[in-house]
Amino acid sequence: MPTMRDLKRRIRSIKNTQQITKAMKMVAAAKLRKIQDKVIAGRPYGDKIREVVGRLLASAEGIDLPLAQEREIGKVGYCLITADRGLAGSYNANLIRLAQELVEKETKPCGLIAVGRKGRDFFRRRGVEILAEYTGVEDVPDFTFARRLARDLVRLFLEGTVDQVYLIYSRFYSALRQVPQVVRLLPVVPPEDTPPAPEYIYEPPRGVLLAELLPRFVEIQVYRALLEAKASEHGARMTAMDNATENAAEMIDKLTLSFNRARQAAITKEIVEVVSGAEALK
């Protein structure tokens, strides 16, 4: 049975940990507030450009578009977006599990473009080919980094290093709900839910317009994925630290109860010894 000194030491240690988890929760909440507005504001723009590009591609037969060119698959590239740090509950584990399932089921050779240390380290230990890696992504990703990542993915595709590129990231719904998902990035194809395209007269011509829009569309998709991923990370970390703080409070209550019982038992024992000594002197 733990002594009173051991119980006091454990209570003090857990209180220190509770202060850390409470502070980390507040930091994650502040970061989430900064990025959440960007995620919500960017979704309508991302959906609209996806609709416009889909309509254009649906009626672009015979136009030579390298970024929309379907070809025989020799190698598949998966761009996995995870966090650089842990303490975010099951956020990283869910993404890594999804990526691992895709890699194991893939019948063609595949490589990984790792954004974040957690995914990179996991797959590097398991011998998966890392085509490119990016770490130290800011808490609120800027468009400059998204453009650089998008251009690197486009370069891998155009050079023939990979013949398909998929994004694996977590879509943000709330601080309590983040859903890992897989989105095909390259080659760009019209979404299945694309409505019939009206007969428009385009100026400049459709091919010129698509050649200008497709690279921007890829950049927007990558930027959106980064924002969703970072918002999910902050939300998951805030929830995990909140749960850790509550668990610490429960442990402190239980240990305090055990400490009080041990102290009461010690006091009772001393009283019994005093009374027994007094009776013995009579």
N, C-alpha and C positions, 0 to 999 in steps of 0.2 A: 504494500500500500504506500502511495507517495506520502512523503512527510510534508509538514506545513511549509518548510522552506522550499521544497520542490514545487509545490502548488503556487506559491507566491512568484517563483521564478517563471513558471509557465504562464501565469496570468500577465506578468509584466511583458514577456516576450510576445504574446498574442496581441496585447494592446498596441505594442509598437508596430506589429504587422498590420493591424487594423488601421492605424493612422496612415500607413503607406498605401494600402488598398483604397482607402477613402480619398486620398489625394490623387491617386491615379484615375479613379472614377471621375473626379471633377475635371481633371485635365482632358480625359477622353470626351467628356460631355462638351467642353468648350470647343475642342477640335471638331466634333460632330456638328455643332451649331454653325461653324464656319463653312463647312463643305455641304451641308444638307441643302441649303438654299441653291447652291450651284447645281447640285444633282437635279433638283426639282425643276429649276429654270431651264436646264439644258435638254430635258426630255422632249418637250414639244418640237424643238428645233431638230433634234436627232430623228424623231419620228417623221417629220415633214421631209427632210432631205432623203430619208430612206424611201418614202413614198414617191418622191419626184424621180429619184434614180431608178427605182423599180419600174415606173411607168415608161421611162425612156428606154431602159434595157429591154422591156417586153416587146418593143417595136423597133429594135435596132438590128434586125437581121441583115447580114451582109456587111456590117461595119466592123472594121478591124480595131478591136479594143484589147490591148494586151492584158489589162487588169481584169477583164471579164472573159478571158479565153479559157475554156474548158480543155484540158489535155489529159493524156494518160497519166495516171497517178504512179509516180515512182517513189515519192517520199512525202510524208505528211508532217507538217509543223504545227505544234501546239504551243501557243503563247499563254503560259500560266502566270496569273497575277496573284501573288500571295504577299504576306507581310514580311518585313525585315525582323520583327520581334514577335515574341509569343505573348503569353498572358492575355489572350483574346478568346478564351473558351475554345470551342471547337471550330473556330473560323478557318484556321489554316488546315486542320485535319480534314475537314469536309472537302476543301478544294483539292488537296493532295490525293484524297481517296478517289475523287471523281477523275482526276487526271490519270491516276494509276490504272483505273478500270479501262479508260480509253486506250492507254498505251498497251495494256495486256490484250485487249480485244482487237487492236489494229492488226490487220493482216499484211499491211505494207510496212516498209521501214519508216521510222518516225524519229523526229528530233524535237527538242524542247527549247523554246525561247523563254527563259526564266526571268520574271520580274519579281524581285523579292528574295531574300536569303533563305526563307523557310522552304520554299519549293525547290530552289536550286540545290540546297544542301541535301534534301531528301533524295532527289533523283540522281544526283552525282554519286552518292554512296551506292546506288543500285545500278550504276553503269549505263544509265540512259544518256544518249548523246546530247550535250548542251550546245546548241547552235549559237546562242548569244545569251548574255546575262546582264541584268540591270539591277542595281541595288541603291539604297539611299534615296528612294523616291520620297518627295516631300509630302507632308501631311495633307496639304491641299495641292495636288498636282497642277502644274501650269501647262499651258498648251504647247509651249516650246518643247518640253520633254515628250509630250504625246506625239508631236510632229516628228521628232527624231526617231521614236520607236516605230511609228507608222512607216516612215521612209525606209527604215532597216528591214521591216517585214516585207515591204513592197520589193526591195532590192533582192531579198532571198527568193521571192517568188519569180521575179523577172529573170534572174540569173539561172533559174532552174534548180536551185538548191533544194527547194520544196515545191510541190505542185498543188498543195492546198495548205491554207493557214486557218487555224481555228483559235478563237479567244476563249480562255477558261477563266472566269471571274465570278464574283458573287454579286448578285443584284440586290440593291438595298431597298427594303420595304419599310422597316422601322428598326429601332434600336434592339428590338427583340426578335426580328425576323430578317434573315439574310439567306438568299437561296443561290447556291452555286449553279451556274449554267454554262452551256457551250454554245458559242455563236460562230458561224462560218464567216470569215472575213474575206478570204481570197480563194479562188476567183470570185468577183462580185456577181451575184445572180439575183434576178428579181425575186422578192419574197413571194411565198405561195399565196398570201392574201392580197396581192397587188390587184386593185380594181382595174377594169378595162380602161385603156388609155383613150381619151378623146382625140379627135383629129385636130392637132395643133399645127400651126406653121411656125417653125423654129428659126430664130435668127440670133446667133449664127446657126449653121446647119447642125443637125442632131449629132453627127459624129464629132464635130469640134466641141460642142457643148458637153458631151459625155467625156471626152478626153480631158476636159478641164474639171469636170465635176467629180469623176471617180477618185482621183488622188485625195481631193478634199473630203469626199465621203469616207474613205478609209481613215483619214486623220480624225474625223469627228467620231467615228465608231470607236477608235482606240482611246480617244480622250474621254468619251462617255464611259467606257469600261473602267478606265483608271479612276474616275470620279466615283462610280458605283462601288468599286472595290475598296477605295479608301473610306468612304462613308460606312460601308459594311464593317470594315476593320474597326473603326472608332466605335461604332454601335456595339459590336460584339465585345470589345474591350471594356466599354462602360458597363455593360450588363454583367460581364464576368467579375469585374471589380466590385460591383454592387453586391453580387451574390457572395463574394469572398468576405466583404465587410459584414454582411448579415451573419454568415457562418462564424466569423470571428466573435461576433457579439454573443451568439449562442454558446460557443465554447467558453467564453469568459463567464457567462452566467452559470454554466455547469461547474466550472472549476471553482468559482466563488462559493457556490453551494457546498462543494466538497471541502473547501478550505474552512468554511464556517462550521461544518460538522466536525471536522478534525479539531478545530479550536475548542468547540464546545465539549468534545470528548476529552481533550486535554484538561480543560478547566474542571470538568466533573471528576476526572481522575485525581487532580490535585486536592479538590474538596474532600473526596473520600479518604485520601491519605491523611489530610489534616484531622478529619473527624476520627479516623482510626487511631492516629497517634494520641489524640486527646483522650479517647476512651482507654487507651493502654496505660496512661499515666494515672488514672483514677485508682 
